[in-house]
Amino acid sequence: MVGDREDVRGEGGVTMRRIIRLVAASALVFIASLTAVQAQDYPTRTITLVVPYPPGGGVDAMARIVADKLSAALGQQVVVDNRGGGSGLVGTRAVIKSPPDGYTLFLGHTGSISINPSLYANAGFDPRRVFAAIGLIASMPVALIANPSFPAKTVGETIALLKANPGKYNIGTSAVGTGGYLSAELFKSVTGVDAQIVPYKGTGGVMNDLLGGHVPIAFGVLPPALGNIQAGTLRAIAVFGEKRFSLLPQVPTAAESGLPGFESVLHYGLLAPAGTPRPIVEKLNAELRKLVASDDVKKRIHSEGGDPLTSSADEYAADIDREETKWGALIRKLNLKVE
């Protein structure tokens, strides 16, 4: 039929294809203009910041620091919503399914964003596709911590001792799949030492047995051990960050200890559901960078055992990609999978 031909012409000789293109282009311009206007007005109501863990942990602490300051900066309340369960999967999935309008945000960290997708058989998401990265907030290095009776004083001495005594020493960590546990597995893989990893349900159990000498060494983040390290009842052998930890400047990094390239750092950042308008993402990123750079927030992050860290939205997206690639490869190598 003539009406089905692509070159059918309307008034003035304009083809239907041309008309469709003009309408589509006009629609795109309208949508872009509308999005820009929405971003200028944003926010006009309360924002929910989802934490995929119960109150009281490091992720929750970071969320409350950000929520307080963002509320003041944006002129609307930012409410922290703790949605624990499923090792972070319950809260993560809730955010993924939320409208991408800037009113549901997510406090992500390495465990929920870069470890869970590979570790859990039913995780069902790729962080690169389901989230819009907004910006980094802080980093927290994993450390090698020892009971004072442990004879090795450096990373090199620890490796030599474990190799000289295969199977003799246990390494305490938090649960399977956490940053501490995977750091211990990565350490074994890189160094070739023979030691048994003993995972605990939480950091409290690790610290209690480390203090009691039931496990000689442990891999974990520093906040739960910081007071005991400062009191001398525990000893930090090394931190696995790019640089020394600000609250323990005397403790060397792995690279300084003869293990170059070995890093295990948990990253905390702000995200939104994929499809959140870019102008809203950029507005949130600008405010986040200002607040993380402030002296008050720096002190609060330090007090929680972290180091402040800022980035653009694209830099955080690249960071998520690197971390998921790194930890995903280790999980597959170890054939770890939680149902």
C-alpha positions as CSV (number, residue, x, y, z in Angstrom):
1,M,0.0,0.0,0.0
2,V,1.2,3.5,-0.7
3,G,0.6,4.6,2.9
4,D,3.1,1.9,4.1
5,R,6.0,3.3,2.0
6,E,8.8,5.0,4.0
7,D,9.0,7.8,1.5
8,V,5.4,8.9,1.7
9,R,5.3,12.6,1.7
10,G,3.3,15.0,3.8
11,E,2.5,18.6,3.1
12,G,5.3,20.6,1.7
13,G,7.1,17.4,0.5
14,V,8.4,16.4,3.9
15,T,8.8,12.7,4.2
16,M,7.2,10.8,7.1
17,R,10.6,9.5,8.2
18,R,11.7,13.2,8.5
19,I,8.6,14.1,10.5
20,I,9.2,11.2,12.9
21,R,12.8,12.2,13.4
22,L,11.8,15.8,14.1
23,V,9.2,14.7,16.6
24,A,11.6,12.4,18.3
25,A,14.3,15.1,18.5
26,S,11.8,17.5,19.9
27,A,10.7,15.0,22.5
28,L,14.4,14.4,23.6
29,V,14.9,18.2,23.9
30,F,11.7,18.4,26.0
31,I,12.8,15.6,28.3
32,A,16.3,17.0,28.7
33,S,14.8,20.4,29.6
34,L,12.3,18.9,32.0
35,T,15.1,16.8,33.7
36,A,17.3,20.0,34.1
37,V,14.4,21.8,35.7
38,Q,13.7,18.9,38.0
39,A,17.4,18.9,39.0
40,Q,17.3,22.6,39.8
41,D,14.3,22.1,42.0
42,Y,15.6,18.9,43.6
43,P,15.0,18.0,46.3
44,T,11.4,19.0,47.2
45,R,10.8,16.3,49.8
46,T,12.4,13.9,52.2
47,I,15.2,11.6,50.8
48,T,15.7,8.0,52.1
49,L,19.2,6.8,52.5
50,V,19.1,3.0,52.6
51,V,21.7,1.1,54.7
52,P,21.6,-2.7,53.9
53,Y,22.7,-3.6,57.4
54,P,21.4,-3.2,61.0
55,P,22.3,-0.1,63.0
56,G,25.6,0.2,64.7
57,G,28.1,-1.0,62.1
58,G,30.6,0.9,60.0
59,V,28.3,1.3,57.0
60,D,25.6,2.7,59.3
61,A,28.0,5.1,60.8
62,M,29.1,6.5,57.4
63,A,25.4,6.8,56.4
64,R,24.5,8.9,59.5
65,I,27.5,11.2,58.9
66,V,26.4,11.8,55.3
67,A,22.7,12.1,56.1
68,D,23.3,14.8,58.7
69,K,25.3,17.0,56.4
70,L,23.3,16.4,53.2
71,S,20.1,17.4,55.0
72,A,21.6,20.7,55.9
73,A,23.2,21.2,52.4
74,L,20.0,20.2,50.4
75,G,17.4,21.8,52.6
76,Q,15.5,18.6,52.9
77,Q,15.7,15.8,55.5
78,V,17.8,12.8,54.6
79,V,16.5,9.8,56.6
80,V,18.6,6.7,57.2
81,D,16.6,3.5,56.6
82,N,18.3,0.4,57.9
83,R,17.1,-2.6,55.9
84,G,19.3,-5.5,57.1
85,G,19.0,-9.1,56.0
86,G,20.6,-11.5,53.6
87,S,24.0,-10.1,54.3
88,G,23.0,-6.9,52.7
89,L,21.0,-8.3,49.8
90,V,17.6,-7.3,51.1
91,G,18.4,-3.6,51.3
92,T,20.3,-3.7,48.1
93,R,17.5,-5.2,46.1
94,A,15.0,-2.7,47.6
95,V,17.1,0.2,46.2
96,I,17.5,-1.4,42.8
97,K,13.7,-1.6,42.5
98,S,13.1,2.0,43.7
99,P,12.1,4.8,41.3
100,P,15.3,6.5,39.9
101,D,14.2,10.0,40.9
102,G,16.9,10.9,43.5
103,Y,14.7,10.3,46.5
104,T,16.1,6.8,47.3
105,L,19.8,6.6,47.8
106,F,22.1,3.8,48.9
107,L,25.1,3.7,51.2
108,G,27.2,1.1,49.5
109,H,30.5,-0.5,50.4
110,T,32.8,-3.1,49.0
111,G,30.9,-6.0,50.6
112,S,27.5,-5.1,49.3
113,I,28.6,-3.8,45.9
114,S,31.7,-5.7,44.9
115,I,31.7,-9.0,46.8
116,N,28.0,-10.0,47.1
117,P,27.2,-10.2,43.4
118,S,29.8,-13.0,42.9
119,L,29.6,-14.6,46.3
120,Y,25.8,-15.2,46.4
121,A,24.3,-17.6,43.9
122,N,21.0,-15.7,44.0
123,A,22.4,-12.2,44.2
124,G,20.9,-11.5,40.8
125,F,22.5,-8.2,40.0
126,D,25.5,-6.5,38.3
127,P,26.5,-3.3,40.2
128,R,27.6,-1.7,36.9
129,R,24.1,-1.9,35.5
130,V,21.7,-1.5,38.4
131,F,23.3,1.5,40.2
132,A,24.2,5.1,39.3
133,A,27.4,5.9,41.2
134,I,27.3,9.3,42.9
135,G,30.7,9.5,44.8
136,L,33.1,7.9,47.2
137,I,33.0,8.8,50.9
138,A,35.7,6.9,52.7
139,S,38.1,4.0,52.7
140,M,38.9,1.6,55.5
141,P,41.9,-0.7,55.2
142,V,42.0,-4.3,56.3
143,A,44.8,-5.0,58.7
144,L,46.9,-7.9,60.0
145,I,46.4,-7.9,63.7
146,A,48.2,-10.1,66.2
147,N,48.1,-11.2,69.8
148,P,51.2,-9.8,71.5
149,S,52.5,-13.4,72.1
150,F,52.7,-14.0,68.3
151,P,56.4,-14.2,67.6
152,A,56.5,-12.5,64.2
153,K,56.7,-8.7,64.2
154,T,56.5,-8.0,60.4
155,V,54.7,-9.3,57.4
156,G,57.9,-10.9,56.1
157,E,58.4,-12.6,59.5
158,T,54.8,-13.8,59.5
159,I,55.1,-15.3,56.1
160,A,58.4,-17.1,57.0
161,L,56.8,-18.4,60.3
162,L,53.7,-19.7,58.6
163,K,55.7,-21.4,55.8
164,A,58.1,-23.0,58.4
165,N,55.1,-24.4,60.3
166,P,52.5,-25.5,57.8
167,G,49.1,-26.0,59.2
168,K,50.1,-24.9,62.7
169,Y,48.7,-21.4,62.9
170,N,45.0,-20.3,62.5
171,I,43.9,-17.0,61.1
172,G,40.8,-15.4,62.6
173,T,38.4,-13.5,60.3
174,S,34.8,-12.4,60.2
175,A,32.2,-14.4,58.3
176,V,32.9,-16.1,54.9
177,G,32.7,-13.6,52.1
178,T,33.4,-10.5,54.2
179,G,36.3,-8.2,53.5
180,G,38.4,-9.7,56.3
181,Y,37.8,-13.3,55.2
182,L,38.6,-12.6,51.5
183,S,41.7,-10.6,52.5
184,A,43.0,-13.7,54.4
185,E,42.3,-15.9,51.4
186,L,44.0,-13.4,49.1
187,F,47.0,-13.3,51.5
188,K,47.2,-17.1,51.4
189,S,46.9,-17.1,47.6
190,V,49.6,-14.5,47.1
191,T,52.1,-15.8,49.6
192,G,51.6,-19.5,49.4
193,V,51.4,-20.0,53.2
194,D,49.6,-23.0,54.7
195,A,47.3,-21.7,57.5
196,Q,43.7,-22.5,58.5
197,I,41.2,-19.6,58.2
198,V,38.7,-19.6,61.1
199,P,35.7,-17.5,60.2
200,Y,33.5,-16.1,63.0
201,K,29.9,-14.8,62.8
202,G,31.1,-11.3,63.6
203,T,34.1,-9.2,64.5
204,G,33.3,-9.4,68.3
205,G,34.1,-13.1,68.3
206,V,37.3,-12.6,66.4
207,M,38.5,-9.9,68.7
208,N,37.6,-11.9,71.9
209,D,39.5,-15.0,70.7
210,L,42.4,-12.8,69.5
211,L,42.7,-11.1,72.9
212,G,42.5,-14.5,74.6
213,G,45.2,-16.0,72.4
214,H,42.9,-18.6,70.9
215,V,43.8,-17.4,67.5
216,P,47.2,-15.8,67.1
217,I,46.5,-13.5,64.2
218,A,43.5,-12.1,62.4
219,F,42.5,-10.1,59.3
220,G,39.9,-7.4,59.8
221,V,39.1,-3.7,59.7
222,L,40.7,-1.6,62.4
223,P,37.8,0.0,64.4
224,P,36.9,-3.0,66.5
225,A,40.6,-3.5,67.5
226,L,41.7,0.1,67.6
227,G,41.4,0.6,71.4
228,N,43.2,-2.6,72.2
229,I,46.0,-1.8,69.7
230,Q,46.5,1.6,71.3
231,A,46.5,0.0,74.7
232,G,49.0,-2.6,73.7
233,T,46.8,-5.6,74.3
234,L,46.8,-6.3,70.5
235,R,49.4,-5.5,67.9
236,A,48.9,-4.3,64.3
237,I,51.5,-5.8,62.0
238,A,50.5,-4.1,58.8
239,V,47.7,-2.2,57.1
240,F,46.8,-3.3,53.6
241,G,46.1,0.2,52.1
242,E,48.0,2.3,49.7
243,K,49.2,4.5,52.5
244,R,49.5,4.3,56.3
245,F,46.3,4.5,58.3
246,S,45.9,8.0,59.8
247,L,45.2,6.8,63.4
248,L,48.1,4.4,63.4
249,P,50.8,6.2,61.5
250,Q,53.5,3.9,63.0
251,V,52.1,0.8,61.4
252,P,53.6,0.1,57.9
253,T,51.7,-0.9,54.8
254,A,52.1,-4.2,53.1
255,A,54.2,-2.7,50.4
256,E,56.5,-1.2,53.0
257,S,56.7,-4.6,54.6
258,G,58.0,-6.4,51.5
259,L,54.7,-7.4,49.9
260,P,54.3,-4.9,47.1
261,G,50.9,-4.7,45.3
262,F,49.0,-6.4,48.1
263,E,46.0,-4.2,49.0
264,S,42.7,-4.8,50.7
265,V,40.7,-1.7,51.4
266,L,37.0,-1.4,51.9
267,H,35.4,1.6,50.1
268,Y,32.2,3.4,51.1
269,G,30.2,5.4,48.7
270,L,26.8,6.9,47.8
271,L,24.7,5.5,45.0
272,A,21.2,5.7,43.5
273,P,19.2,3.4,41.3
274,A,20.3,3.2,37.6
275,G,18.5,5.8,35.5
276,T,18.6,8.6,38.1
277,P,18.9,11.8,36.0
278,R,22.5,12.8,35.5
279,P,21.9,16.4,36.7
280,I,20.6,15.1,40.0
281,V,23.6,12.7,40.3
282,E,26.0,15.7,39.6
283,K,24.2,17.9,42.2
284,L,24.5,15.2,44.8
285,N,28.1,14.6,43.9
286,A,29.0,18.3,44.3
287,E,27.4,18.4,47.8
288,L,29.0,15.1,48.8
289,R,32.5,16.3,47.8
290,K,32.1,19.5,49.8
291,L,30.9,17.8,52.9
292,V,33.5,15.0,52.8
293,A,36.2,17.7,52.4
294,S,35.0,19.6,55.5
295,D,37.1,19.4,58.7
296,D,34.1,18.3,60.7
297,V,33.3,15.3,58.5
298,K,37.0,14.4,58.2
299,K,37.2,14.1,62.0
300,R,34.0,12.1,62.2
301,I,35.2,9.6,59.5
302,H,38.6,9.3,61.2
303,S,36.8,8.6,64.5
304,E,35.0,5.7,62.8
305,G,38.3,4.2,61.6
306,G,38.2,5.5,58.1
307,D,40.0,7.9,55.8
308,P,38.0,10.5,53.8
309,L,37.9,9.8,50.1
310,T,36.3,12.0,47.4
311,S,35.7,11.3,43.7
312,S,33.6,12.2,40.7
313,A,30.6,10.0,39.8
314,D,32.5,8.4,36.9
315,E,35.6,7.8,39.2
316,Y,33.4,5.9,41.7
317,A,31.8,3.9,38.9
318,A,35.3,2.9,37.7
319,D,36.3,2.0,41.3
320,I,33.2,-0.3,41.6
321,D,34.2,-2.0,38.3
322,R,37.8,-2.6,39.5
323,E,36.8,-3.9,43.0
324,E,34.1,-6.2,41.6
325,T,36.6,-7.6,39.1
326,K,39.2,-8.1,41.7
327,W,37.1,-9.8,44.4
328,G,34.9,-11.7,41.8
329,A,38.1,-13.3,40.3
330,L,39.2,-14.4,43.8
331,I,35.8,-15.8,44.7
332,R,35.7,-17.8,41.5
333,K,39.2,-19.0,42.0
334,L,38.3,-20.3,45.5
335,N,35.0,-21.7,44.2
336,L,33.1,-19.8,46.9
337,K,29.4,-19.7,46.6
338,V,26.7,-19.0,49.2
339,E,23.2,-20.2,48.4
